[in-house]
């Protein structure tokens, strides 16, 4: 198993999902995914909330290491948890094709943050 760096299952999972749903549907799924995965008390995704909810998204095969790696990679402000924007940004970063076709949407989303 090559679990050091890379090797995250999302790379295969999300482009397929994106094709099926289209841009708008995909964005909706992302938001839905975020609320499924987040810790309800904290309003952000933590290691624990991700681990306990991953199966809901069909990601039950993720190992602790992959989860940790994903969190670290996605945690842009370094607080150890993922807010909605960090989560969406991660999803787009994991899918370069998707990034291309949805660049405008992403820029719009990021612009809200500034
Ligand atoms: Ca964060």
Boltz pocket constraint, residues with backbone or C-beta under 6 A from the ligand:
constraints:
  - pocket:
      binder: B
      contacts: [[A, 74], [A, 75], [A, 76], [A, 77], [A, 78], [A, 79], [A, 80], [A, 81], [A, 82], [A, 83], [A, 86]]
      max_distance: 6.0
